[in-house]
Amino acid sequence: MHQNIEKLTTESIKLPRRRRLEIVNFLHFLDNRSSDSDDVQSVWEKEIMDRVRSVDEETAIGIDYDQALQKIEKCFIQ
C-alpha cells in the first residue's frame, strides 16, 4: 500500500497546480461528509477560541514572519 501512495504522490506533484487543488478540494469534501466531521469542526472551533483567548490575554507567543516561512518551507521542501 505504501508504494501506491508514493506513486500517487509522485504523479500528483507533476500535475498543474489547478488540478492538484481540485484533488485537494475533492478530498476535503469527502472528509467533510464523514460522520466525524462534526467532531473535527468542534476541535477546530476550540483551537481557534483558545488561540484568540491567548492573544487577548497577551500570553500568545509569536514568531517573526520570515522565521515562520522558513519553518513551513523546511517542513514541505526538502
Secondary structure, 3 states (H helix, E strand, C coil): CHHHHHHHHHHHHCCCHHHHHHHHHHHHHHHHHCCCHHHHHHHHHHHHHHHHHHHHCCCCCCCCHHHHHHHHHHHHCC
